[in-house]
Amino acid sequence: MQGARASALEAIIKQVHALAEALGVARTWWDVDGAEQTVADEALMAICAALGFPASSEADILASVEQLARERRRPPAMIVTEAGSPTPLPASLARAEIVAEDGTARVLDVAGWTLPPIAEPGYYRLTLGGHELTLAVAPPACPTLPALAERRLWGPAIQIPALRGREPQPFGHLGHLHEAVELFAARGADAVAINPVHALFPGDGLGFSPYSPSSRIYFNGAMGDPALLGLPPLPPREGGAFIDWEGALPHRLADLRAVFAGLDKHVRARIARDNAGEGEGLRRQAIFDALDTRLRAKGARSWRDWPKKYRDPQGKAVRRFAEEEAEEVEFHLFVQWLAREGLGKVQASARALGMGIGLLADLAVGVHTGGSDAWTMRDVMLEGLTIGAPPDPLGPQGQNWALTSFSPRGLAASGYAPWIRTLRAALTRAGGLRIDHAFGLSRLWVVPSGGQSSDGAYLDYPFQDLLRLVALEAHRANALIVAEDLGTMPHGFGEAIAANHMLGMRVLWFERAADEGFIGPQDYAPQSVAMTGTHDTATVAGWWTGRDLDWADRLDRFPADATRAQEESRREWDRGLLWSTIGDGAPRPAPEEPAPVVEAALRHIGRARSRLAIAPLEDLLALEEQPNLPGTTTEHPNWRRRLDAPLDELLDAPETARRIDTLAAARRD
């Protein structure tokens, strides 16, 4: 009897494995050291169930297999192809039936049927066998940097909230970004990379990470600057060395309400005209923000905590709320307008000042599970799963970001409409786009809700379709695409983005040779962005002085088998390796002397063969602290640090001016 039960269980497990494979859930994966890892069967079952395919019994699995087969027989909502290439028809469309005079029906083998090539990229309506769908025809690749500007380009990466102006404010806004663009354009920069400006939660200031947005389609209204669009300026408010988001955001909202209350009918009519082209989705965002502001004050942390009647965006209660609170909804429409049009003005100024790219926007990998995207687009989002990463160099213990994203099924069923809208929202007001954790175009590490990163598995995404849609939208916007490709790379990913003319990221700390030394500037790939660091890595000054080791020691983040003394010894060795590559033969500075190292690092990425060089503002200013420490929330002041003075003063300081000149001269040379 026991043997029979074991055999039955073994049969079910095999069926679970087969179902997971059919759903694109990988049972095995390889870690950063190349060791094969196997996902637990319980985790596979949980992930399959969250995807809508229960797998806890033989009956469940049979029903799930039949459901999957039905879905695959349905004609697609969109076919994505490449300009100039014939397009094989999917099996659901490549079917023909012939009926004889006696009524006998026979299916013809037309599996090889294809659509003829279409030369011009774009979106087309296509009717096949009575089924209407969209045909997306992508160009062979994204626009290249030489097509945008022939010279070797450089620019800073800026955390907008960290900026200061002449008038005190508790955190930076788009007016300060506008000033930063002018300052760097005058110094020869062609790009300004910015942190995500996606919509956050407007209510209480607790959810302030730019990488945990409410929506990736709409904008962070708190970044808006009325004066940038010719309206009365925000009143002065003092701010400290760290941003008190919990106090600052409600104050910013109150200040924006005061500006809104003073608008005359002509300005309101102008806002309504500008907003009209954004469609009904913008109004739903404003309704969400109005509801969130109201209900968050009563303790609701997400729409999942709202009264049930408000959880359906199409429901009667939501419509009634919007009617009764029409002025509140109008306020949030104003705030969206302020951010959207403000970004547009900054980008227009960048191009008018001669920048080859202008703003390099940032697309977060996912959204908050309680945000507006998850509220309005439930049918296309992952439910019961969050996304993260297995252990890698940026997160040695693995990460669960507590975010959600589009589901592969949802994308296919919607004809990729939400992905296209997300890309378009970013590219219409920027000259380029960095795709955070671009591996998510190929696969995402998904974790059952409430689980640890170790409970997860990789879920496959329609890589070729998503890549082609990026190319098509970049073509339409004539924009540069940067793929954040740090971490454990999927097989074939690097070759695919290179063929698509996306720039990979080559960050100083990770560019090592086989002997663990740092590679020379001549070894950087031309089709890449050379960087001294990112918001997630130590600054050059912080690395050289060991400030990152201080944080690791304080937060007990060293590897389990390592001590502080061992890490110090390893860092001292690495200092020698770095300086031997970037020091041009000069004597090696002491650990407490980071200034010459920062300048040498900037010269190093300036000399790199990469077509674009980006230096975080923290490195241009030789700061020791980094904006964000991955894997922490409150333990480190993530996204709270501010600059010590207005940016023009900081850039005019002789030491900073010399560092910028070093980078700019290296790019010219």
Helices and strands as residue ranges (DSSP letters): H 2-23, E 28-30, E 36-38, H 41-50, H 58-73, E 78-82, E 87-88, E 96-99, E 105-108, E 114-115, E 122-128, E 131-138, H 145-148, E 153-158, G 160-162, H 174-186, E 191-194, E 198-199, E 215-219, G 221-223, G 226-229, H 245-261, H 265-276, H 280-296, G 303-305, G 308-310, H 316-324, H 326-352, E 358-363, E 367-368, H 372-376, G 378-380, E 385-389, E 399-404, H 408-413, H 417-427, E 432-435, G 438-441, E 443-448, G 453-455, E 457-460, H 463-477, E 480-483, H 493-499, E 503-507, G 508-510, G 521-523, E 528-531, H 540-545, H 547-554, H 564-582, H 595-607, E 612-616, H 617-620, H 647-652, H 654-668
